[in-house]
């Protein structure tokens, strides 16, 4: 299992300007969100919840609402 980032830590990193890129991608029928802290060579860190290794949303609209609430200005979508 790859490491992930908790929602609380995500908010702190966004406030500090540490997040460089945000990617939303499909995971079966659901959507997931991942961030990249460094440049192109760094790895993607999936957003986790306290109970799940990967936080998922039922629709792209729901991911957008979450991102907006966190202060994410934009993200790339991978279909």
BELTA-V331571 format. One record per residue. N is the residue number from 0. RES is the residue in one letter. SS is DSSP state (~ for helix, > for strand, _ for the rest). Layout:
BEGIN
n->N res->RES ss->SS
n->N res->RES ss->SS
END
This chain:
BEGIN
n->0 res->X ss->_
n->1 res->X ss->_
n->2 res->X ss->_
n->3 res->X ss->>
n->4 res->X ss->>
n->5 res->X ss->>
n->6 res->X ss->~
n->7 res->X ss->~
n->8 res->X ss->~
n->9 res->X ss->~
n->10 res->X ss->~
n->11 res->X ss->~
n->12 res->X ss->~
n->13 res->X ss->~
n->14 res->X ss->~
n->15 res->X ss->~
n->16 res->X ss->_
n->17 res->X ss->_
n->18 res->X ss->_
n->19 res->X ss->_
n->20 res->X ss->>
n->21 res->X ss->>
n->22 res->X ss->>
n->23 res->X ss->>
n->24 res->X ss->>
n->25 res->X ss->>
n->26 res->X ss->>
n->27 res->X ss->_
n->28 res->X ss->_
n->29 res->X ss->>
n->30 res->X ss->>
n->31 res->X ss->>
n->32 res->X ss->>
n->33 res->X ss->>
n->34 res->X ss->>
n->35 res->X ss->>
n->36 res->X ss->_
n->37 res->X ss->_
n->38 res->X ss->_
n->39 res->X ss->_
n->40 res->X ss->_
n->41 res->X ss->_
n->42 res->X ss->_
n->43 res->X ss->_
n->44 res->X ss->>
n->45 res->X ss->>
n->46 res->X ss->>
n->47 res->X ss->>
n->48 res->X ss->_
n->49 res->X ss->_
n->50 res->X ss->_
n->51 res->X ss->_
n->52 res->X ss->_
n->53 res->X ss->_
n->54 res->X ss->_
n->55 res->X ss->>
n->56 res->X ss->>
n->57 res->X ss->_
n->58 res->X ss->_
n->59 res->X ss->~
n->60 res->X ss->~
n->61 res->X ss->~
n->62 res->X ss->~
n->63 res->X ss->~
n->64 res->X ss->~
n->65 res->X ss->~
n->66 res->X ss->~
n->67 res->X ss->~
n->68 res->X ss->~
n->69 res->X ss->~
n->70 res->X ss->_
n->71 res->X ss->_
n->72 res->X ss->_
n->73 res->X ss->_
n->74 res->X ss->_
n->75 res->X ss->>
n->76 res->X ss->>
n->77 res->X ss->>
n->78 res->X ss->_
END
